[in-house]
Amino acid sequence: MLVYYISTCGETIAQGGIILARRTKILVPEARSGLDALKAKVVHSTNPEDAKFEAAQEVGVPLKKGYNGQLTSEQAGKVGGRLGGSMVRELIKMAQENLTKKQ
């Protein structure tokens, strides 16, 4: 199943099955707390606000609170990829467990 994200300007961007969007927004705002909890869980953090900083530390990126304009695209991608990839893996695992329980 391919999940589409809507960019902040309202465009759905897909190329070769991969979603390409600079910024995404949650389509169901009520899901924010659950997504924050998942983000904290995948980096073994107690606070969702600190999850990206812990992920950055794990991949060796000097992320700090406030302005981070000095980061390269590669560094920013490492942090986002670490969080997003881990969240997707966890969601797939949860879905598989739910399917197994239903059978």
C-alpha positions in Angstrom: 0.0 0.0 0.0 1.4 3.4 -1.0 0.7 6.2 1.5 0.5 9.7 0.1 1.6 12.7 2.0 0.3 16.1 1.3 2.9 18.9 1.2 2.1 22.1 3.0 1.2 23.8 -0.3 -1.3 21.0 -1.0 0.6 19.0 -3.6 0.9 15.3 -3.5 4.3 14.5 -4.9 5.3 11.0 -5.9 8.0 9.7 -8.2 8.7 6.0 -8.8 6.7 5.0 -5.8 8.6 7.3 -3.5 7.0 10.3 -2.0 9.0 13.5 -2.5 7.7 16.3 -0.3 9.7 18.9 1.6 7.2 19.4 4.3 4.3 17.2 5.3 1.4 17.8 7.6 -0.6 15.2 9.5 -3.8 14.5 7.7 -5.5 13.6 11.0 -4.4 16.2 13.6 -5.7 14.0 16.4 -2.9 11.6 15.6 -0.2 14.0 16.7 0.2 12.6 20.2 0.4 9.1 18.9 3.0 10.0 16.4 5.0 11.9 19.0 4.9 8.9 21.3 6.1 6.6 18.4 8.9 9.0 17.6 10.1 8.9 21.2 9.8 5.1 21.3 11.9 4.5 18.2 14.9 6.5 19.6 14.3 5.2 23.2 13.6 8.7 24.5 11.1 9.7 27.2 10.3 13.0 25.6 9.2 13.4 22.0 10.7 16.9 21.8 14.2 15.5 22.5 13.8 12.6 20.0 15.4 14.4 17.1 18.4 15.5 19.2 19.0 12.0 20.4 18.7 10.7 16.8 21.2 13.3 15.7 23.6 12.3 18.4 23.3 8.7 17.4 24.3 9.5 13.8 27.0 12.1 14.7 25.2 15.2 13.6 25.8 18.4 15.6 22.1 19.4 16.0 21.2 22.0 18.6 18.1 23.8 19.7 17.4 26.9 17.7 18.9 27.7 14.3 20.8 24.9 12.5 21.5 26.5 9.2 25.0 25.3 9.2 23.9 21.7 8.7 24.4 20.2 5.3 21.5 18.5 3.5 23.2 15.2 4.1 23.4 15.8 7.8 19.7 16.9 8.0 18.8 13.8 6.0 20.6 11.5 8.3 18.5 12.8 11.3 15.2 12.8 9.4 16.0 9.4 7.8 16.9 7.9 11.2 13.6 9.1 12.7 11.3 8.5 9.7 12.8 5.1 8.7 12.6 3.8 12.3 9.0 5.0 12.6 8.0 3.3 9.4 9.6 0.1 10.4 7.8 0.2 13.8 4.5 0.9 12.1 4.9 -2.0 9.8 5.8 -4.3 12.7 2.7 -3.1 14.6 0.5 -3.7 11.5 1.9 -7.2 11.0 1.3 -8.0 14.7 -2.3 -6.8 14.4 -2.8 -9.0 11.3 -1.4 -12.0 13.1 -3.8 -11.4 16.0 -6.8 -11.2 13.7 -6.0 -14.6 12.1 
